[in-house]
Amino acid sequence: MRRKPGALLPIEQGILSALAILHNRGIAESHGYEIAQYLRDLSDAKNLTAYGTLYRALARLAEMGLLESRWEDPQAAVAESRPVRRLYSLTSTGTAAARAASSSKVSIAVGRRAAVRA
């Protein structure tokens, strides 16, 4: 898909909006599965966003400077007997982009379906 410079894809807009909402609820950092679940809930879809699609979009947003990411403390993962997760948070530029995305119509691509939020 070709896009204009600076334009965000629907899934990128959805990720920014989801992270902004989660941040407003007191969740400063989120991992990929949590973001995918939130996108699913926003779109009322039955399936999660394909992980390859989600993680490529997260990487693009980080490259654009809209997200920051870090690996969580490995001891937290060991204590919970699970793999270490990569955590994502909005930058100040990402917060501004999320506001812009939420003020316009946002289409969140989930699998083969797309839901439009006004």
C-alpha positions as semicolon CSV with decimal commas, in nm:
position;residue;x (nm);y (nm);z (nm)
1;M;0,000;0,000;0,000
2;R;0,142;0,338;-0,099
3;R;0,084;0,630;0,127
4;K;0,153;0,998;0,139
5;P;0,452;1,105;0,348
6;G;0,343;1,151;0,708
7;A;0,011;0,972;0,657
8;L;-0,076;0,690;0,894
9;L;-0,234;0,360;0,798
10;P;-0,561;0,271;0,971
11;I;-0,393;0,014;1,196
12;E;-0,131;0,271;1,297
13;Q;-0,404;0,521;1,384
14;G;-0,580;0,249;1,582
15;I;-0,264;0,161;1,775
16;L;-0,201;0,526;1,864
17;S;-0,562;0,572;1,974
18;A;-0,557;0,251;2,178
19;L;-0,232;0,348;2,352
20;A;-0,370;0,697;2,427
21;I;-0,687;0,551;2,581
22;L;-0,487;0,299;2,784
23;H;-0,255;0,578;2,900
24;N;-0,554;0,785;3,012
25;R;-0,665;0,481;3,215
26;G;-0,331;0,475;3,396
27;I;-0,153;0,217;3,180
28;A;0,161;0,398;3,063
29;E;0,314;0,102;2,876
30;S;0,147;-0,186;2,694
31;H;0,272;-0,502;2,530
32;G;0,168;-0,621;2,184
33;Y;-0,093;-0,875;2,296
34;E;-0,261;-0,616;2,519
35;I;-0,270;-0,369;2,229
36;A;-0,414;-0,637;1,996
37;Q;-0,686;-0,721;2,249
38;Y;-0,776;-0,355;2,285
39;L;-0,795;-0,309;1,907
40;R;-1,023;-0,613;1,891
41;D;-1,248;-0,469;2,162
42;L;-1,262;-0,128;1,990
43;S;-1,375;-0,286;1,664
44;D;-1,606;-0,551;1,819
45;A;-1,424;-0,812;1,612
46;K;-1,404;-1,176;1,716
47;N;-1,041;-1,219;1,612
48;L;-0,724;-1,043;1,711
49;T;-0,521;-0,845;1,461
50;A;-0,264;-1,069;1,291
51;Y;0,052;-1,042;1,499
52;G;0,282;-0,995;1,199
53;T;0,072;-0,697;1,094
54;L;0,062;-0,556;1,446
55;Y;0,434;-0,583;1,516
56;R;0,532;-0,439;1,177
57;A;0,301;-0,142;1,247
58;L;0,450;-0,099;1,596
59;A;0,801;-0,101;1,446
60;R;0,701;0,161;1,184
61;L;0,552;0,385;1,454
62;A;0,871;0,355;1,660
63;E;1,080;0,442;1,352
64;M;0,861;0,751;1,298
65;G;0,926;0,858;1,657
66;L;0,563;0,817;1,764
67;L;0,632;0,526;2,002
68;E;0,911;0,425;2,234
69;S;0,971;0,063;2,320
70;R;1,177;-0,129;2,572
71;W;1,211;-0,483;2,698
72;E;1,058;-0,535;3,040
73;D;1,266;-0,647;3,335
74;P;1,344;-1,017;3,281
75;Q;1,291;-1,086;3,650
76;A;0,924;-0,988;3,619
77;A;0,879;-1,245;3,343
78;V;1,063;-1,514;3,541
79;A;0,847;-1,442;3,847
80;E;0,534;-1,498;3,635
81;S;0,679;-1,794;3,437
82;R;0,636;-1,631;3,098
83;P;0,852;-1,486;2,820
84;V;0,990;-1,132;2,844
85;R;0,764;-0,878;2,672
86;R;0,842;-0,567;2,471
87;L;0,655;-0,267;2,612
88;Y;0,536;0,028;2,403
89;S;0,449;0,382;2,507
90;L;0,355;0,701;2,325
91;T;0,607;0,980;2,277
92;S;0,488;1,341;2,293
93;T;0,472;1,339;1,911
94;G;0,273;1,014;1,927
95;T;0,030;1,167;2,174
96;A;-0,032;1,457;1,934
97;A;-0,081;1,212;1,646
98;A;-0,325;1,010;1,859
99;R;-0,527;1,325;1,930
100;A;-0,535;1,405;1,559
101;A;-0,642;1,048;1,478
102;S;-0,920;1,053;1,737
103;S;-1,055;1,386;1,614
104;S;-1,111;1,242;1,267
105;K;-1,275;0,919;1,159
106;V;-1,052;0,628;1,254
107;S;-1,071;0,296;1,078
108;I;-0,917;0,010;1,270
109;A;-0,818;-0,284;1,053
110;V;-0,865;-0,613;1,231
111;G;-0,800;-0,919;1,025
112;R;-1,022;-0,893;0,717
113;R;-1,278;-0,670;0,882
114;A;-1,259;-0,298;0,946
115;A;-1,461;-0,103;1,196
116;V;-1,512;0,271;1,173
117;R;-1,533;0,487;1,483
118;A;-1,675;0,834;1,463
